[in-house]
Amino acid sequence: MRRMSPSPGEAMTMLACFALAREPLHHNTLVPELIKELRNLNRPDILVICGGVIPPQDYPFLYESGVCSIFGPGTRIPQAAVEVLDNIEKSLEKTRQAM
């Protein structure tokens, strides 16, 4: 019988972006590990987005690690949606130019 939904590994190959919202203090270890694993899977094109309670002083580290957007508490959904779509468009353009 054929499986109807993709495995986690298969799902990772289909993503355009990956959003991560975790408990405070885990972002500085989990996010770099996630980005490293995406690179190991040869998927640097998958955008990583963080949200939740993240101290603003940690934002530079996360951006340097490869995060494209960070949304803290109170972020308006329309604002976040526009930023995510803009980041996806920029990533697609970069991929097209590399071809």
Buried (B, 14 or more C-beta within 10 A) or exposed (E): EEEEEEEEEEEBEEBEBBBBEBEEEEBEEBBBEBBEEBEEEEBEBBBBBBBBEBEEEBBEEBEEBBBBBBBEEEEEEEEBEEBBEEBBEEBEEEEEEEE
